[in-house]
Amino acid sequence: MNERIRELARQSGIIKYDSDGKASEVERFAELIVMDCASIVYNNSDDEQGESLSRLILDSYGVE
């Protein structure tokens, strides 16, 4: 899990780990939110700035 997402999950009190010490569905949920936000920025911009900002959002949270 990306460190920023992990820290936000920890702060919210929702992070849970399975028996292997891996984060549960919280990680995937956070990634989907980040991807959706990046998509909104990208789809509502008419120029290269939208693409740059979308990439910045994804990179900030380590989402591909």
N, C-alpha and C positions, 0 to 999 in steps of 0.2 A: 504494500500500500504506500502511496506517496506520503511523504512525511507531513506535508501541509494538510492533506485529508485526514491522516491519522490524528494530528493534533486537534483539528476541528471536531472530530468524532469524540476524542477524549474529553474536550471541553464541554461537549454537549451531554456527555454521560451515556451515550448510546452505543459506544463501541463494545463489542462482544467478541470473544475468541472461542474457537472450537477446541477439541481435545488435542489437536496438533499445534495449537498456538497461533493458528491463522485467523485473520479477521473474517467475520461472517459476511452476510449479504450487505452489510453497511458499506463496505468498500465499493461494491458494484453500484449500489444506489447513489453514492457520492459521485462516482465517475459518470453515471447517466445524467445527473444534474449538471455537472460541468460541461459535458458534451452538448446538452440542450441549450445552456446559456451561450456557448460559443456559436452554436448554430443560429440562434436568434440574432446575434451580432452580425454574423456573416450574411444571413439572408435579408437583413434590413439595411444593408449598406450598398451604395452604388459604386464604390471605388475600391482601390487596393487597401485603403485604411481598414475596411471591414475585415478583409482577409488577415491583415496584420494583427488586428485586435483579437480576432478569433483565435489565431495561433498563440498569441500571448496568454490568453485565458487557458488554453489547453496545456501549454508548456508550464505555466505557473503551478498547475496541479499534477503535472506528470502524466497527463492523459493523452493517449495516442489517437 
